[in-house]
Amino acid sequence: MALRTGRRRLPISAPPGVGVFAMRRRAHRPHLAGLLVCAAVAACGRGGDRRSARAALAVTDDAGRTVALAAPARRIVSLSPAVTELLFALGAGDRLVGRTTWCDYPPAARAVPSVGDGLNPNVEAVAARRPDLVVLYRSALNETAAAQLSRLGLAAAVVRQDRLEDLARAARLLGRLTGLEAAGDSLADSLTRLVAAAPPGPPRIRVAFIVWDNPPMVIGAGSYLDQLATLAGAENVFHDLGAAAATVALETIAARDPDVIAVARDSAGKGAPALPGFARRREWQVVRAVRERRFAYLIGSLFDRPSPRAGAAAAELRRLLGEAAR
Amino acid sequence: MKWLGLALVAVAAFLAAVLLGPAHVPLAQLTSSEIVRSLRLPRAILAFLVGGSLALSGAGLQALVRNPLADPFLLGLSGGAGLGAVVAIGLHLSSPWALPLAAFAGALGAMALVYRLGLVGGAELDPRVLILAGVAVGAFAAAVTTAIVSLSDAAELRNAFLWLWGGLSGASWDTVLLIGVYAPLPVAVLLAAARPLDLLALGEEPARHLGADVEPLKRRVYLAASLLTAAAVAVSGVIGFVGLVVPHAMRLLWGHRHRPLLPAAFLGGGALLAVSDTVARVAVAPRELPVGIVTALVGVPVFVLLLRRWTAR
């Protein structure tokens, strides 16, 4: 890594000029005391200003860490597709200098260079983009990465992104860190209003979200998809499961008898989506929705993470479910 | 008497697998319920076939390599099956039979490779060479599988490991028919090898002197046990402990003679897997535990008990 060793020995708050002074001091010993005093006074004075400037841009992230920036972030690396969308929605898309390979929305995001995975990220690749803020999503594997980034002197913010409430909080946090508080707060408010709004009326379609077939894995109440189902006026038959996803026996799915089965669909796929592989297996025919071929296909980029387009996603889900249930 | 007891246990296990489950089916509707007819009944039968195959194959391999710690997955079959499955998922093969066939092909590939290594340098399927080759092939296949999963973009590949943990979720009348048609031949071969295997337990030289045709016997047992295990893995993933613990448990009751031991192992393995699958479905309903965990939770205390008896002798 191309780290300049001079920077390493000095605290972040000291401006670069003092560092140069410090290195030359050793050569000019008679002036040592005088220069030392000047430099110390200069550092103290500017440090004081910096501290008050820092206090204006200090936020607490979802991991309880304090993220402090000297100035609104200008070079941001986003290690989460939801955060990438959020930054573009706030109008800070032009400040994005790094994204993950999975960040595919909005299309303008694809022009930003990729730094690899968002989970267990490549810290070197992130640091190579020279960001002043890195945003990661909350997960045990990312705790280490966040600590490593802090050690390198890069401000790292960890945000949770399981449900829409988390996204609203992230919008406020990022608004503060980018100096776009107004946009952040208004987006957060609109998301909060969306969550609090009364769900649309009947028909109340019963849906099961199936993510894998052998063993059968379904989405439970801890997930964003479950929240979207409520917003769309539908009922997730596995809402009683607290976890985000869980393995269930096939006979449980058959017994709960959902009206429609929602499965993921590749964003890149064109034309009518193909029937999922398990739909042709004999044992799955016991489930009425499979027998009657009632499937709703959800595009990954819109549905697999909380996004500012949640309202549109809920409306789209309602439409897909209604079509499949007919 | 012992046989009667085992038969009763087997029948009870089968009934429990059909009657119990996370979906509530009242007794009156039992015969007409679609869930019981199309899901629980084939699943119970498959549990017996797979559990029996694993236990029988385990008993055969323990005799072949003359090592009490041998189990059906010793010879690299689980690694090969996992690699086959991951390749099938990665290639997005849409046929519902793609995964089992690919896993079977992978297991056969591993079997052929270990067999070839077992013949290297004129070793003639020496047990020590077989074990080492099996461990090596299994580890290599597992490493390649992990590399593919961690480097790929597809999220589905991460779910491939869930399949590998083992489970009878794929049970249907089609699968039962497949195993029912396929399994009798390897099972018959192993059962017929019961008396020669008794001789083999004395050592290869003594067995030869007592009239056993050792080389063809080793080849037959190796191929039959591996083919049975490959089919079991293709259908239900890697289910541990059945093949290891059940032969030992049956030896406690029937002694070391393979004539009674092999059929007892088949029935006992089937019963154990049927009970474990029922517990897996019911214990944390509506969620389901991976059946490999339940067999281990049941199998480990049994194994410890057996170990104490074995070392106390």
Interface residues (C-beta under 8 A of the other chain):
Chain A: T101 V211 W212 D213 N214 P215 P216 M217 F238 D240 L241 A246 T247 V248 A249 L250 E251 T252 A254 A255 A274 G277 F278 R280 R281 R282 E283 Q285 V286
Chain B: G21 P22 A23 H24 E34 I35 S38 L39 R40 P42 S94 S95 P96 A98 L99 D153 E156 N159 L162 W163 G167 S169 G170 A171 S172 W173 D174 R281 A285 P286 R287 E288 L289 P290
